[in-house]
Amino acid sequence: MSNTSGDLIVFDAEYIFCSGFARFIAKHDKGMRFHFVTAQSEAGRALYIQHGLDPDDWSTNIVRVDGTSFVKLAAFCAAMGALGWPWRALLVLKAIPKPIADWMYDRIARNRYVFGRRSCPLPSAELKGRVID
C-alpha cells in the first residue's frame, strides 16, 4: 500500500478530477496539507473497511485530519476547518444534528454526478500530483 500518512481525502477515482470539492481543496489548500487517495485503490479500500464503510460503494468521502478520520458532512467540515479562514467559518455546519446532516449528505452523494460537471476539464498538474494510489 502506498504511503497514506498525513492528512488525506478518499475520493471515487471515477469522479476525483471532476469533483468540485477536490478542485476546491487543491486550489485553496495553500499549505499542501491534503493528498488524495482513490477509493478503488488498495489504500482506499482499506480505509473504507477500517471505517465500517462498504469498499464497493464510493459515495462517501473520508477525510483524515491530524490522525482522526471523518465521514459524510463531518468530513467536509474537517476539511474546511483544516483550510483555515475564511473556510473555517463553515464549521457552523457541525451544528446540524447528525441524522439530518447524514441524510442531506447521502442525498447529495447519490446525485454527485448530476451536481458535478457534465464535462470534465483536464485536471491541473497540482491536483494530479497530489493523488496517492
DSSP file with accessible surface (Angstrom, degrees, kcal/mol):
  #  RESIDUE AA STRUCTURE BP1 BP2  ACC     N-H-->O    O-->H-N    N-H-->O    O-->H-N    TCO  KAPPA ALPHA  PHI   PSI    X-CA   Y-CA   Z-CA
    1    1 A M              0   0  125      0, 0.0     3,-0.1     0, 0.0   132,-0.0   0.000 360.0 360.0 360.0 141.6    0.0    0.0    0.0
    2    2 A S        -     0   0   52    131,-0.5     2,-0.6     1,-0.1   130,-0.1  -0.215 360.0 -79.0 -67.6 164.1    1.2    3.5   -0.8
    3    3 A N        +     0   0  120      1,-0.1    -1,-0.1     2,-0.0   130,-0.0  -0.506  52.6 168.8 -68.0 114.3    2.1    5.9    2.0
    4    4 A T        +     0   0   22     -2,-0.6    -1,-0.1    -3,-0.1     2,-0.1  -0.031  29.1 129.5-117.7  28.9   -1.2    7.3    3.3
    5    5 A S        +     0   0   79      2,-0.0     2,-0.1    62,-0.0    -2,-0.0  -0.429  52.9  32.3 -77.4 160.9    0.2    9.0    6.4
    6    6 A G  S    S-     0   0   45     -2,-0.1     2,-0.3     2,-0.1    61,-0.1  -0.374 110.1 -24.2  89.2-170.9   -0.8   12.6    7.0
    7    7 A D  S    S+     0   0   17     26,-0.5    28,-1.3    -2,-0.1     2,-0.3  -0.590  73.9 160.4 -81.0 134.3   -3.9   14.4    6.0
    8    8 A L  E     -aB  35  64A   1     56,-1.4    56,-3.1    -2,-0.3     2,-0.4  -0.966  34.6-141.0-151.4 165.8   -5.9   13.0    3.2
    9    9 A I  E     -aB  36  63A   0     26,-2.1    28,-2.6    -2,-0.3     2,-0.5  -1.000  17.3-143.9-131.5 129.1   -9.2   12.7    1.4
   10   10 A V  E     +aB  37  62A   0     52,-3.0    52,-0.9    -2,-0.4     2,-0.3  -0.853  28.1 177.1 -96.6 125.8  -10.5    9.5   -0.1
   11   11 A F  E     -a   38   0A   1     26,-2.6    28,-3.3    -2,-0.5     2,-0.4  -0.910  40.3 -96.0-126.4 156.0  -12.4   10.0   -3.4
   12   12 A D    >>  -     0   0    3     46,-0.3     4,-1.9    -2,-0.3     3,-1.8  -0.542  35.4-139.8 -65.4 121.9  -14.1    7.9   -6.0
   13   13 A A  T 34 S+     0   0   40     -2,-0.4     4,-0.4     1,-0.3    -1,-0.2   0.811 100.2  57.5 -60.2 -30.5  -11.5    7.6   -8.7
   14   14 A E  T 34 S+     0   0  140      1,-0.2    -1,-0.3     2,-0.1    -2,-0.1   0.663 119.0  30.4 -73.7 -14.0  -14.0    8.0  -11.5
   15   15 A Y  T X> S+     0   0   30     -3,-1.8     4,-1.5     2,-0.1     3,-1.3   0.585  89.2  95.5-119.9 -15.5  -15.0   11.4  -10.1
   16   16 A I  T 3< S+     0   0    2     -4,-1.9     3,-0.5     1,-0.3     7,-0.2   0.869  89.3  44.9 -55.3 -44.5  -12.0   12.9   -8.4
   17   17 A F  T 34 S+     0   0   64     -4,-0.4    -1,-0.3     1,-0.2   107,-0.1   0.707 118.5  44.3 -77.0 -15.6  -10.8   15.0  -11.3
   18   18 A a  T <4 S+     0   0   22     -3,-1.3    99,-0.7   102,-0.1     2,-0.3   0.544  88.3 114.3 -96.5 -11.3  -14.4   16.2  -12.0
   19   19 A S     X  -     0   0    4     -4,-1.5     4,-2.4    -3,-0.5     5,-0.2  -0.449  55.6-156.5 -68.5 123.1  -15.1   16.8   -8.3
   20   20 A G  H  > S+     0   0   39     -2,-0.3     4,-2.6     1,-0.2    -1,-0.2   0.872  97.3  55.3 -61.9 -35.0  -15.7   20.5   -7.4
   21   21 A F  H  > S+     0   0   37      2,-0.2     4,-2.8     1,-0.2     5,-0.2   0.944 108.2  46.3 -65.2 -46.3  -14.7   19.5   -3.9
   22   22 A A  H  > S+     0   0    0      1,-0.2     4,-2.7     2,-0.2    -2,-0.2   0.928 115.2  46.8 -62.5 -43.9  -11.3   18.0   -4.9
   23   23 A R  H  X S+     0   0   45     -4,-2.4     4,-2.2     2,-0.2    -1,-0.2   0.895 111.8  51.5 -64.7 -39.5  -10.6   21.0   -7.2
   24   24 A F  H  X S+     0   0   56     -4,-2.6     4,-2.6    -5,-0.2     5,-0.2   0.941 111.6  46.5 -61.5 -47.9  -11.6   23.4   -4.4
   25   25 A I  H  X S+     0   0    0     -4,-2.8     4,-2.2     1,-0.2    -2,-0.2   0.945 112.2  50.3 -61.5 -47.4   -9.3   21.7   -1.9
   26   26 A A  H  < S+     0   0    4     -4,-2.7    -1,-0.2     1,-0.2    -2,-0.2   0.894 115.3  44.3 -59.6 -37.1   -6.4   21.6   -4.4
   27   27 A K  H  < S+     0   0  134     -4,-2.2    -1,-0.2    -5,-0.2    -2,-0.2   0.887 122.3  34.4 -74.3 -40.4   -6.9   25.3   -5.1
   28   28 A H  H  < S+     0   0   44     -4,-2.6     2,-1.9    -5,-0.2     3,-0.2   0.535  89.7  93.2 -99.4  -6.3   -7.3   26.6   -1.5
   29   29 A D    ><  +     0   0    7     -4,-2.2     3,-2.1    -5,-0.2    -1,-0.1  -0.550  48.3 168.8 -86.2  74.8   -5.0   24.2    0.4
   30   30 A K  T 3  S+     0   0  167     -2,-1.9    -1,-0.2     1,-0.3    53,-0.0   0.797  72.4  55.6 -62.9 -28.2   -2.1   26.6    0.2
   31   31 A G  T 3  S-     0   0   67     -3,-0.2    -1,-0.3    52,-0.1    -2,-0.1   0.407 106.4-126.0 -84.8   3.5    0.0   24.6    2.7
   32   32 A M    <   +     0   0   89     -3,-2.1    -2,-0.1    -6,-0.1    -6,-0.1   0.876  59.0 150.3  53.7  39.6   -0.4   21.4    0.5
   33   33 A R        +     0   0   79     49,-0.1   -26,-0.5   -27,-0.1     2,-0.3   0.872  46.7  64.1 -69.8 -41.7   -1.8   19.7    3.6
   34   34 A F        -     0   0    0     -9,-0.1     2,-0.3   -28,-0.1   -26,-0.2  -0.668  55.0-173.0 -95.4 143.9   -4.0   17.2    1.8
   35   35 A H  E     -a    8   0A  73    -28,-1.3   -26,-2.1    -2,-0.3     2,-0.4  -0.857  24.2-125.6-118.6 162.0   -3.3   14.4   -0.5
   36   36 A F  E     -ac   9 131A   0     94,-3.1    96,-4.4    -2,-0.3     2,-0.4  -0.899  17.9-166.5-114.6 138.4   -6.0   12.4   -2.3
   37   37 A V  E     -ac  10 132A   0    -28,-2.6   -26,-2.6    -2,-0.4     2,-0.3  -0.975  24.0-123.0-121.2 135.2   -6.4    8.6   -2.3
   38   38 A T  E >   -a   11   0A  18     94,-1.0     3,-1.2    -2,-0.4     6,-0.6  -0.605  12.4-137.2 -78.9 138.4   -8.7    6.8   -4.7
   39   39 A A  T 3  S+     0   0    0    -28,-3.3     9,-0.2    -2,-0.3   -27,-0.2   0.795 103.4  56.9 -63.1 -28.5  -11.4    4.7   -3.1
   40   40 A Q  T 3  S+     0   0   54    -29,-0.3    -1,-0.3     4,-0.1   -28,-0.1   0.594  89.4  94.5 -82.3 -10.4  -10.8    1.9   -5.6
   41   41 A S  S <> S-     0   0    8     -3,-1.2     4,-3.0    91,-0.1     5,-0.3  -0.273  91.8-106.6 -75.6 165.9   -7.1    1.6   -4.7
   42   42 A E  H  > S+     0   0  136      1,-0.2     4,-2.2     2,-0.2     5,-0.2   0.930 123.2  47.6 -56.8 -44.6   -5.7   -0.9   -2.1
   43   43 A A  H  > S+     0   0    1      2,-0.2     4,-2.1     1,-0.2    -1,-0.2   0.918 112.9  48.1 -64.8 -43.9   -5.2    2.0    0.4
   44   44 A G  H  > S+     0   0    0     -6,-0.6     4,-2.4     2,-0.2    -2,-0.2   0.925 111.2  49.4 -63.3 -45.7   -8.7    3.5   -0.3
   45   45 A R  H  X S+     0   0   82     -4,-3.0     4,-2.5     1,-0.2     5,-0.2   0.915 110.2  52.0 -60.2 -41.9  -10.4    0.1    0.1
   46   46 A A  H  X S+     0   0   37     -4,-2.2     4,-2.7    -5,-0.3    -1,-0.2   0.907 109.6  49.2 -62.4 -39.9   -8.5   -0.5    3.4
   47   47 A L  H  X S+     0   0    7     -4,-2.1     4,-1.5     2,-0.2    -1,-0.2   0.899 109.6  51.5 -67.7 -39.3   -9.6    2.9    4.7
   48   48 A Y  H  <>S+     0   0    1     -4,-2.4     5,-3.1     2,-0.2     3,-0.3   0.947 113.2  44.9 -60.8 -47.2  -13.3    2.2    3.8
   49   49 A I  H ><5S+     0   0  107     -4,-2.5     3,-2.1     1,-0.2    -2,-0.2   0.930 108.9  56.5 -63.0 -44.4  -13.2   -1.1    5.6
   50   50 A Q  H 3<5S+     0   0  134     -4,-2.7    -1,-0.2     1,-0.3    -2,-0.2   0.831 110.3  46.0 -56.9 -30.9  -11.4    0.4    8.6
   51   51 A H  T 3<5S-     0   0   55     -4,-1.5    -1,-0.3    -3,-0.3    -2,-0.2   0.235 119.4-107.5-100.3  14.4  -14.3    2.9    8.9
   52   52 A G  T < 5S+     0   0   69     -3,-2.1     2,-0.3     1,-0.2    -3,-0.2   0.742  74.8 137.1  70.7  23.7  -17.1    0.3    8.5
   53   53 A L      < -     0   0   37     -5,-3.1    -1,-0.2    -6,-0.2    -2,-0.1  -0.758  65.9-100.7-103.4 150.7  -18.0    1.5    5.0
   54   54 A D    >   -     0   0   91     -2,-0.3     3,-1.8     1,-0.2    -5,-0.1  -0.556  27.7-147.7 -66.5 117.8  -18.7   -0.7    2.0
   55   55 A P  T 3  S+     0   0   22      0, 0.0    -1,-0.2     0, 0.0    -7,-0.1   0.564  96.8  53.3 -69.7  -4.2  -15.5   -0.7    0.0
   56   56 A D  T 3  S+     0   0   97      1,-0.1     2,-0.6    -8,-0.1    -2,-0.1   0.327  95.3  72.7-108.4   3.9  -17.5   -1.0   -3.2
   57   57 A D    <   +     0   0   82     -3,-1.8     3,-0.5     1,-0.1    -1,-0.1  -0.917  57.6 178.4-119.0 102.1  -19.8    2.0   -2.5
   58   58 A W        +     0   0   56     -2,-0.6   -46,-0.3     1,-0.2   -19,-0.1   0.059  47.2 108.9 -96.6  26.5  -17.7    5.1   -3.0
   59   59 A S        +     0   0   18    -48,-0.1     2,-0.5     1,-0.1    -1,-0.2   0.593  66.8  71.3 -81.2  -7.2  -20.4    7.7   -2.3
   60   60 A T  S    S-     0   0    9     -3,-0.5     2,-0.2    49,-0.0    -1,-0.1  -0.936  72.7-145.9-113.5 124.2  -18.9    8.7    1.0
   61   61 A N        -     0   0   29     -2,-0.5    11,-0.8   -50,-0.0     2,-0.5  -0.594   9.1-147.9 -79.0 147.3  -15.6   10.7    1.2
   62   62 A I  E     -BD  10  71A   0    -52,-0.9   -52,-3.0    -2,-0.2     2,-0.5  -0.972  12.3-168.4-113.3 131.4  -13.3   10.0    4.1
   63   63 A V  E     -BD   9  70A   0      7,-2.5     7,-2.7    -2,-0.5     2,-0.5  -0.988   3.1-163.4-120.6 127.1  -11.2   13.0    5.3
   64   64 A R  E     +BD   8  69A  37    -56,-3.1   -56,-1.4    -2,-0.5     2,-0.4  -0.965  11.5 175.3-112.8 125.0   -8.4   12.4    7.7
   65   65 A V  E >  S- D   0  68A  16      3,-2.7     3,-2.1    -2,-0.5   -58,-0.1  -0.998  70.4 -14.8-129.0 125.5   -7.1   15.4    9.6
   66   66 A D  T 3  S-     0   0  126     -2,-0.4    -1,-0.1     1,-0.3     3,-0.1   0.854 129.2 -51.6  51.4  39.3   -4.4   15.2   12.3
   67   67 A G  T 3  S+     0   0   63      1,-0.2     2,-0.5   -61,-0.1    -1,-0.3   0.392 116.6 108.7  84.2  -3.6   -4.8   11.4   12.5
   68   68 A T  E <   -D   65   0A  79     -3,-2.1    -3,-2.7     2,-0.0     2,-0.3  -0.913  57.7-145.5-109.3 133.2   -8.6   11.5   13.0
   69   69 A S  E     -D   64   0A  31     -2,-0.5     2,-0.3    -5,-0.2    -5,-0.2  -0.745  14.6-172.5-100.7 146.9  -10.9   10.3   10.2
   70   70 A F  E     -D   63   0A  67     -7,-2.7    -7,-2.5    -2,-0.3     2,-0.3  -0.943   4.0-160.0-133.6 152.6  -14.3   11.8    9.4
   71   71 A V  E >>  -D   62   0A  41     -2,-0.3     3,-0.9    -9,-0.2     4,-0.6  -0.885  53.6  -4.5-130.3 162.2  -17.1   10.8    7.0
   72   72 A K  H >> S-     0   0   36    -11,-0.8     4,-1.5    -2,-0.3     3,-0.8  -0.210 128.1 -11.4  58.8-138.5  -20.1   12.5    5.4
   73   73 A L  H 3> S+     0   0   24      1,-0.3     4,-2.7     2,-0.2    -1,-0.2   0.869 135.9  60.3 -64.8 -31.7  -20.8   16.1    6.4
   74   74 A A  H <> S+     0   0   48     -3,-0.9     4,-2.4     1,-0.2    -1,-0.3   0.864 102.7  53.6 -62.2 -32.4  -18.3   15.8    9.3
   75   75 A A  H <X S+     0   0    2     -3,-0.8     4,-2.3    -4,-0.6    -1,-0.2   0.931 108.3  48.4 -67.0 -45.1  -15.6   15.1    6.7
   76   76 A F  H  X S+     0   0   59     -4,-1.5     4,-2.6     1,-0.2    -2,-0.2   0.940 112.7  48.5 -59.3 -46.2  -16.5   18.2    4.8
   77   77 A C  H  X S+     0   0    2     -4,-2.7     4,-2.8     1,-0.2    -2,-0.2   0.904 109.6  52.1 -62.8 -41.0  -16.4   20.3    8.0
   78   78 A A  H  X S+     0   0   16     -4,-2.4     4,-2.0     2,-0.2    -1,-0.2   0.917 111.1  47.7 -62.4 -42.1  -13.0   18.8    8.9
   79   79 A A  H  X S+     0   0    0     -4,-2.3     4,-1.2     2,-0.2    -2,-0.2   0.937 112.9  47.5 -65.0 -44.9  -11.5   19.7    5.6
   80   80 A M  H  X S+     0   0    1     -4,-2.6     4,-0.7     1,-0.2     3,-0.5   0.914 111.2  51.7 -63.8 -40.7  -12.9   23.2    5.7
   81   81 A G  H >< S+     0   0    8     -4,-2.8     3,-0.8     1,-0.2    -1,-0.2   0.879 107.2  53.4 -62.0 -36.9  -11.6   23.7    9.2
   82   82 A A  H 3< S+     0   0   19     -4,-2.0    -1,-0.2     1,-0.2    -2,-0.2   0.766 100.5  61.6 -71.6 -22.8   -8.1   22.5    8.1
   83   83 A L  H 3< S-     0   0   25     -4,-1.2    -1,-0.2    -3,-0.5   -53,-0.2   0.690  99.8-144.3 -76.6 -18.4   -8.0   25.1    5.4
   84   84 A G    <X  +     0   0   23     -3,-0.8     4,-1.9    -4,-0.7     3,-0.4  -0.362  45.8  26.3  85.1-168.3   -8.2   28.0    7.8
   85   85 A W  T  4 S+     0   0  186      1,-0.3    -4,-0.0     2,-0.3     0, 0.0  -0.466 117.7  13.3 -76.2 145.6  -10.1   31.3    7.4
   86   86 A P  T >4 S+     0   0   86      0, 0.0     3,-1.7     0, 0.0    -1,-0.3  -0.997 129.6  51.0 -86.3  -6.2  -12.4   32.1    5.7
   87   87 A W  G >4 S+     0   0   74     -3,-0.4     3,-2.1     1,-0.3    -2,-0.3   0.807  96.0  72.2 -63.3 -27.8  -13.3   28.4    5.0
   88   88 A R  G >< S+     0   0  109     -4,-1.9     3,-2.2     1,-0.3    -1,-0.3   0.775  80.6  74.9 -59.0 -24.9  -13.2   27.6    8.7
   89   89 A A  G X  S+     0   0   55     -3,-1.7     3,-1.6     1,-0.3    -1,-0.3   0.777  79.3  73.1 -60.4 -23.3  -16.4   29.6    9.1
   90   90 A L  G X   +     0   0   62     -3,-2.1     3,-2.2     1,-0.3    -1,-0.3   0.594  69.0  90.3 -70.9  -5.3  -18.2   26.6    7.5
   91   91 A L  G X   +     0   0   44     -3,-2.2     3,-2.2     1,-0.3    -1,-0.3   0.705  64.9  83.0 -62.7 -13.7  -17.7   24.7   10.8
   92   92 A V  G X  S+     0   0  106     -3,-1.6     3,-2.0     1,-0.3    -1,-0.3   0.803  75.2  72.3 -58.5 -25.4  -21.1   26.2   11.7
   93   93 A L  G X  S+     0   0   51     -3,-2.2     3,-1.8     1,-0.3    -1,-0.3   0.726  77.9  76.2 -63.7 -19.3  -22.5   23.2    9.7
   94   94 A K  G <  S+     0   0  146     -3,-2.2    -1,-0.3     1,-0.3    -2,-0.2   0.702  80.3  71.6 -65.2 -15.8  -21.4   21.0   12.6
   95   95 A A  G <  S+     0   0   85     -3,-2.0    -1,-0.3    -4,-0.2    -2,-0.2   0.675  73.1 101.7 -74.1 -15.0  -24.4   22.3   14.4
   96   96 A I  S <  S-     0   0   44     -3,-1.8     5,-0.1    -4,-0.2    -3,-0.0  -0.532  89.9-104.8 -70.1 128.0  -26.7   20.3   12.2
   97   97 A P    >>  -     0   0   76      0, 0.0     4,-2.9     0, 0.0     3,-0.6  -0.256  30.0-117.2 -55.0 139.4  -27.9   17.2   14.0
   98   98 A K  H 3> S+     0   0  133      1,-0.2     4,-3.2     2,-0.2     5,-0.3   0.859 111.0  53.5 -51.4 -45.9  -26.1   14.1   12.7
   99   99 A P  H 3> S+     0   0  102      0, 0.0     4,-1.9     0, 0.0    -1,-0.2   0.918 115.1  41.4 -60.1 -38.2  -29.2   12.3   11.4
  100  100 A I  H <> S+     0   0   92     -3,-0.6     4,-2.7     2,-0.2    -2,-0.2   0.923 115.5  50.1 -72.6 -43.4  -30.2   15.3    9.4
  101  101 A A  H  X S+     0   0    7     -4,-2.9     4,-2.7     1,-0.2     5,-0.2   0.923 112.4  47.3 -60.7 -44.6  -26.6   16.0    8.3
  102  102 A D  H  X S+     0   0   31     -4,-3.2     4,-2.7    -5,-0.2    -1,-0.2   0.902 111.4  51.3 -64.5 -40.8  -26.1   12.4    7.2
  103  103 A W  H  X S+     0   0  149     -4,-1.9     4,-2.0    -5,-0.3    -2,-0.2   0.945 112.5  45.8 -61.7 -46.2  -29.5   12.4    5.3
  104  104 A M  H  X S+     0   0   71     -4,-2.7     4,-2.1     1,-0.2    -2,-0.2   0.933 113.3  49.6 -62.5 -45.8  -28.5   15.6    3.5
  105  105 A Y  H  X S+     0   0   35     -4,-2.7     4,-3.2     1,-0.2     5,-0.2   0.926 109.4  51.6 -59.8 -45.4  -25.0   14.3    2.6
  106  106 A D  H  X S+     0   0   36     -4,-2.7     4,-2.3     1,-0.2    -1,-0.2   0.877 108.5  51.2 -61.2 -39.7  -26.4   11.0    1.3
  107  107 A R  H  X S+     0   0   76     -4,-2.0     4,-0.9     2,-0.2    -1,-0.2   0.926 114.8  42.7 -63.5 -44.5  -28.9   12.8   -1.0
  108  108 A I  H >< S+     0   0   97     -4,-2.1     3,-0.7     1,-0.2     7,-0.2   0.938 114.0  51.2 -67.3 -44.4  -26.1   14.9   -2.4
  109  109 A A  H >< S+     0   0    8     -4,-3.2     3,-1.5     1,-0.3     4,-0.2   0.893 106.4  54.2 -61.8 -40.3  -23.7   12.0   -2.7
  110  110 A R  H 3< S+     0   0  151     -4,-2.3    -1,-0.3     1,-0.3     3,-0.2   0.783 116.8  38.5 -64.1 -26.0  -26.2    9.8   -4.5
  111  111 A N  T XX S+     0   0   74     -4,-0.9     4,-2.5    -3,-0.7     3,-0.9   0.082  77.7 122.7-110.6  22.4  -26.6   12.6   -7.1
  112  112 A R  H <> S+     0   0   42     -3,-1.5     4,-2.0     1,-0.3    -1,-0.1   0.811  74.0  53.5 -60.4 -30.8  -22.9   13.7   -7.3
  113  113 A Y  H 34 S+     0   0  104     -4,-0.2    -1,-0.3    -3,-0.2    -2,-0.1   0.843 110.7  47.6 -73.0 -29.6  -22.7   13.1  -11.0
  114  114 A V  H <4 S+     0   0   86     -3,-0.9    -2,-0.2     1,-0.2    -1,-0.2   0.919 117.4  41.4 -72.2 -44.2  -25.8   15.3  -11.5
  115  115 A F  H  < S+     0   0  134     -4,-2.5    -2,-0.2    -7,-0.2    -1,-0.2   0.764 108.5  76.1 -74.7 -25.8  -24.4   18.1   -9.3
  116  116 A G  S  < S-     0   0   16     -4,-2.0     2,-0.2    -5,-0.3   -97,-0.1  -0.075 101.9 -66.3 -76.5-176.8  -20.9   17.7  -10.7
  117  117 A R        -     0   0  132    -99,-0.7    -1,-0.2     1,-0.1    -2,-0.1  -0.464  32.2-144.9 -72.7 141.2  -19.7   18.9  -14.0
  118  118 A R  S    S+     0   0  214     -2,-0.2     2,-0.4     1,-0.1    -1,-0.1   0.853  92.9  36.4 -74.1 -36.5  -21.1   17.3  -17.1
  119  119 A S  S    S-     0   0   94   -101,-0.1    -1,-0.1    -3,-0.0    -2,-0.0  -0.939  85.0-137.1-115.2 145.4  -17.8   17.6  -18.9
  120  120 A a        -     0   0   58     -2,-0.4  -102,-0.1    -3,-0.1  -103,-0.0  -0.877  13.2-146.0-107.8 109.9  -14.6   17.1  -17.0
  121  121 A P        -     0   0   55      0, 0.0     3,-0.1     0, 0.0    -4,-0.0  -0.297  41.0 -81.8 -67.1 158.8  -11.8   19.6  -17.8
  122  122 A L        -     0   0  163      1,-0.1     2,-0.1  -104,-0.0     0, 0.0  -0.359  53.9-111.1 -59.7 137.3   -8.3   18.3  -17.6
  123  123 A P        -     0   0   29      0, 0.0    -1,-0.1     0, 0.0  -106,-0.1  -0.377  33.0-104.5 -70.7 150.7   -7.0   18.2  -14.0
  124  124 A S     >  -     0   0   56      1,-0.1     4,-2.5  -107,-0.1     5,-0.2  -0.333  25.4-116.6 -68.7 156.9   -4.3   20.6  -13.0
  125  125 A A  H  > S+     0   0   85      1,-0.2     4,-2.5     2,-0.2     5,-0.1   0.876 117.0  57.8 -61.2 -34.7   -0.8   19.3  -12.6
  126  126 A E  H  > S+     0   0   86      2,-0.2     4,-0.6     1,-0.2    -1,-0.2   0.932 108.5  43.7 -62.6 -45.5   -1.1   20.2   -8.9
  127  127 A L  H >4 S+     0   0    1      1,-0.2     3,-1.3     2,-0.2     4,-0.3   0.950 114.6  48.9 -66.6 -45.9   -4.2   18.1   -8.4
  128  128 A K  H >< S+     0   0  122     -4,-2.5     3,-1.2     1,-0.3    -1,-0.2   0.890 108.1  55.9 -60.5 -36.5   -2.8   15.1  -10.3
  129  129 A G  H 3< S+     0   0   63     -4,-2.5    -1,-0.3     1,-0.2    -2,-0.2   0.650 102.6  56.1 -72.0 -13.2    0.4   15.4   -8.3
  130  130 A R  T << S+     0   0    4     -3,-1.3   -94,-3.1    -4,-0.6     2,-0.5   0.384  80.8 107.2-100.4   3.2   -1.4   15.1   -5.0
  131  131 A V  E <   -c   36   0A  43     -3,-1.2     2,-0.5    -4,-0.3   -94,-0.2  -0.734  52.6-161.3 -86.8 125.6   -3.2   11.8   -5.8
  132  132 A I  E      c   37   0A  31    -96,-4.4   -94,-1.0    -2,-0.5   -91,-0.1  -0.892 360.0 360.0-102.6 132.7   -1.8    8.8   -3.9
  133  133 A D              0   0  117     -2,-0.5  -131,-0.5   -96,-0.2   -96,-0.0  -0.708 360.0 360.0 -91.6 360.0   -2.6    5.4   -5.4
